[in-house]
Amino acid sequence: MSEKRKKGRPPNEGKDELKEILYERLEHHLRTCEIPHISIFISQNLDLILEYGYESAKLFLYDNEDFSTLLKAAKHKRIGTMLEGIVNGTKNVTGCIFALKQDGFRDYQEHAVVKKNYSKKDLKEKTLDELREEIRLRTK
């Protein structure tokens, strides 16, 4: 019969040791992976986290302030790599766009519609700042 784990608050002993181990592994993951995925990192280290008595590896990482810098760095590296791959044509564009949408990017653009036609005389008399202000007021 399998041994049931106790539910409730995880034990405090070993928490600092686990933080150190995971911090080093996450740094290594960031250095070695072209596109770092936290879900892959969690799946690779799930046994270790469960061994220390924590039921949720994701919560352990995201609730610890010690990991916030590395998690942000992973997100920025992933976004930068995907955007660079789209521009250079080295990555699958559809896959990158899907992944970027998961990170909060949107694929629509807002266009301001200005209905006034300016004559050449109007454009010569007005400064660029005046034209921008007029467009800004019309689009509200």
WOPE-V440067 format. One record per backbone hydrogen bond with DSSP energy under -0.5 kcal/mol. NH is the residue of the N-H (numbers start at 1). CO is the residue of the C=O. If there is no record, write none. Layout:
nh:co
NH:CO
NH:CO
This chain:
nh:co
15:12
18:14
19:15
20:16
21:17
22:18
23:19
24:20
25:21
26:22
27:23
28:24
29:25
30:26
31:27
32:28
33:29
36:34
41:37
42:38
43:39
44:40
45:41
46:42
49:45
50:46
51:47
52:48
53:50
54:49
57:55
60:56
61:57
62:58
63:59
64:60
64:61
65:63
67:64
68:65
69:65
71:67
72:68
73:69
74:70
75:71
76:72
77:73
78:74
79:75
80:76
81:77
82:78
83:79
84:80
85:81
86:82
87:83
88:84
89:85
90:85
91:85
93:91
96:92
97:93
98:94
99:95
100:96
101:97
102:98
103:99
104:101
105:100
111:109
114:112
115:113
118:116
123:119
124:120
125:121
126:122
131:127
132:128
133:129
134:130
135:131
136:132
137:133
138:134
139:135
140:137
